[in-house]
Amino acid sequence: MTPKFPMPWPPLNTQAKRSRVVLWRDRLLTVLAWLALGYLARDVGRFALDEVRELLGYDRGAPPADLAVMWNRVAPYLVVVVILAEWLALWALTTLHRERRAQTRPQPAALTLAEAAARAGTTEQELQMWRSLQLAVAHVDAREHLVVEYPTPTPESVRRKPAVAVH
């Protein structure tokens, strides 16, 4: 069964109303994240600027960087990055393998109405009535029984005709 109006993927709600507090919080956190990244990359920026100045024929602003010292500072972070990348790749392959294995298995046979009613702990008539409802809330109560709540029809709702959508 395909929906009448397929949703675009990913299902982003771009028209949602956001409060000013949330909007300014997001902007502030974004600016702070960029400032933190700039602070952490300050040595690399200085090193790159000095290299560009030397290529253009100007004097370096600082003595040449000691690459061994820079590497010793960065190496622990690179180890963490490699470990996390391997972990991500492992789980991606595991998920891919699981999905491929699930696609090759045959679909189980559909339950009959009697089997579905027995699994839900109800009668066939009640299950059929639940399936025909337009609005219902199903939940499991404290005694672990399936409970389906639905609005009872009022005389006004029975007399009202359903709205017809004009396209």
C-alpha positions in Angstrom: 0.0 0.0 0.0 1.5 3.3 -1.1 0.5 6.6 0.5 -1.4 9.1 -1.6 1.2 11.9 -1.2 4.7 10.4 -0.7 6.8 12.3 1.8 10.2 13.6 0.7 13.1 11.9 2.4 14.4 12.8 5.0 11.1 13.9 6.6 12.2 17.4 7.8 9.7 19.8 9.2 11.0 23.0 7.8 7.8 25.0 8.4 7.7 24.4 12.1 7.3 27.4 14.4 10.4 27.8 16.7 10.4 30.1 19.6 12.9 33.0 19.7 14.7 31.3 22.7 15.3 28.1 20.7 16.4 30.1 17.6 18.9 32.3 19.5 20.1 29.3 21.6 20.9 27.4 18.3 22.7 30.4 16.8 24.7 31.0 20.0 25.8 27.3 20.2 26.7 27.3 16.5 28.9 30.4 16.9 30.5 28.9 20.1 31.2 25.6 18.3 33.0 27.5 15.5 35.0 29.6 17.9 36.0 26.4 19.8 37.1 24.8 16.5 39.1 27.9 15.6 40.8 28.0 19.0 41.7 24.3 18.7 43.1 24.8 15.2 45.0 28.0 16.0 48.5 26.5 15.6 47.6 24.9 12.3 46.3 28.2 11.1 49.4 30.1 12.1 51.6 27.4 10.5 49.6 27.6 7.2 49.7 31.4 7.2 53.5 31.4 7.7 53.8 28.9 4.8 51.7 31.1 2.5 53.7 34.2 3.5 57.0 32.4 2.7 55.6 31.3 -0.7 54.7 34.9 -1.5 58.3 36.0 -0.6 57.6 37.6 2.8 59.4 36.8 6.0 57.9 34.2 8.3 56.1 35.6 11.3 57.5 32.9 13.5 60.3 30.3 13.3 59.5 27.2 11.3 57.1 24.8 13.1 58.6 21.7 14.6 56.5 19.1 12.9 57.5 16.4 15.4 56.1 18.4 18.2 52.9 19.1 16.2 52.6 15.4 15.4 53.0 14.4 19.1 50.2 16.7 20.0 47.8 15.4 17.3 48.7 11.7 17.4 46.4 10.8 20.4 43.4 12.4 18.6 44.1 10.6 15.4 44.2 7.3 17.3 40.7 8.0 18.6 39.5 9.0 15.2 40.8 5.7 13.7 39.2 3.6 16.4 35.9 5.4 16.0 36.0 5.1 12.2 36.7 1.3 12.5 33.9 0.9 15.0 31.5 2.7 12.6 32.6 0.7 9.6 32.2 -2.6 11.6 28.7 -1.7 12.6 27.8 -0.6 9.1 29.0 -3.9 7.7 27.1 -5.8 10.5 23.9 -3.9 9.7 24.3 -4.5 6.0 24.9 -8.2 6.5 21.8 -8.4 8.8 19.6 -6.6 6.3 20.8 -8.7 3.4 20.1 -11.9 5.4 16.7 -10.7 6.3 15.8 -10.0 2.7 16.6 -13.5 1.6 14.3 -15.1 4.2 10.8 -15.8 3.1 7.9 -13.8 4.6 5.9 -15.7 7.2 2.4 -16.7 6.3 -0.3 -14.2 7.2 -2.3 -14.9 10.3 -5.9 -15.8 9.9 -8.5 -13.6 11.7 -8.9 -16.3 14.4 -5.1 -16.5 15.0 -4.7 -12.8 15.1 -7.6 -12.5 17.6 -6.2 -15.2 19.7 -2.8 -13.5 19.8 -4.4 -10.2 20.8 -6.5 -11.9 23.4 -9.8 -10.9 22.0 -12.7 -12.2 19.8 -12.8 -12.1 16.0 -15.7 -9.7 16.0 -13.9 -7.3 18.3 -10.7 -7.5 16.2 -12.7 -6.8 13.0 -14.3 -3.8 14.7 -10.9 -2.5 15.8 -9.6 -2.8 12.3 -12.5 -0.7 10.9 -11.9 2.2 13.4 -10.6 5.4 12.0 -9.3 6.6 15.4 -8.2 4.3 18.3 -5.5 4.1 21.0 -4.1 0.7 21.8 -2.0 0.1 24.9 -1.0 -2.6 27.3 -2.5 -2.2 30.8 -0.9 -3.0 34.2 -2.1 -6.6 33.9 -0.4 -6.9 30.5 -3.6 -7.1 28.5 -4.2 -5.3 25.2 -6.7 -2.4 25.7 -8.1 -0.5 22.7 -9.8 2.8 23.5 -11.9 4.6 20.9 -14.5 7.3 20.9 -18.1 6.1 21.0 -20.2 7.5 18.3 -22.5 10.3 19.3 -25.8 11.1 17.5 -24.2 14.2 16.0 -21.2 12.3 14.6 -23.4 9.7 13.1 -25.6 12.3 11.3 -22.6 14.3 10.1 -21.4 13.5 6.6 -17.7 13.0 6.1 -15.9 15.9 4.6 -14.9 15.5 0.9 -11.5 16.7 -0.1 -11.4 18.8 -3.2 -8.2 18.5 -5.2 
